[in-house]
Amino acid sequence: MFHSVCLEGISIFEQLQLEEALFRADTRSWCLWNRGVSPAIVLGISSQAEETLHLSKLEEAPIPVYRRFTGGGTVFVDPNTLFITWISDTNTLGIPPFPEAILQWSAALFRPLFPQNSFALLENDYVLKQKKWGGNALSIARQRWVHHCSLLWDFEENHMEYLQIPKKAPLYRQKRAHSHFLCRLKEYWETPDLFFTAFLQELQKSVSLQPTSLQYALELIQQPHRKTNLQLHPPVSSYPPR
């Protein structure tokens, strides 16, 4: 069974704090979804700002920058970003705690939501017709794992100006600029609500869902656990290296 929680109304940093608490201080399975967050940049745990961001753009138009507790790349999030997170373990789903197995499991949930043969999982990205609409990050500890996704309902091209093309870009990107590499979910779905509803219906085909209040979930942040999410403050040049 998965406890399902709508996080709408909390910030991306609060979401990351909650995810880490549920991952490290709880043993149950969770499905979280969110939207409507304020503009921010989120770095993976090993990402360096000077290697992934255009620092001059950040100085010109500052926005919050965070480092999350999971791996993966750097993303710009805003009210048009949708988020889905699973936190579970091998015993619940019967899949091994390895990235490839977890990604194949999540891809199988998304595939039916799109026209036949249009969806693919390419180099850990969710793509439609060779364009990326969703990224994800993972953290695995023994048999337990967290898998969170940021999905592009829409995006403003000027927001992508904050991001450098990563040095380890996937091969299928073919050095394309963000505007030619990304696509929008709104091209396939009428509203985010319809997309989330269809996704949850697909998830319920394989697991049972227990609706759980946001307030109950947030209380679990107070449980003792390792806390590694960071808010990185300007100036960018003073960000502590990892």
Disulfide bonds with the S-S distance in Angstrom:
none
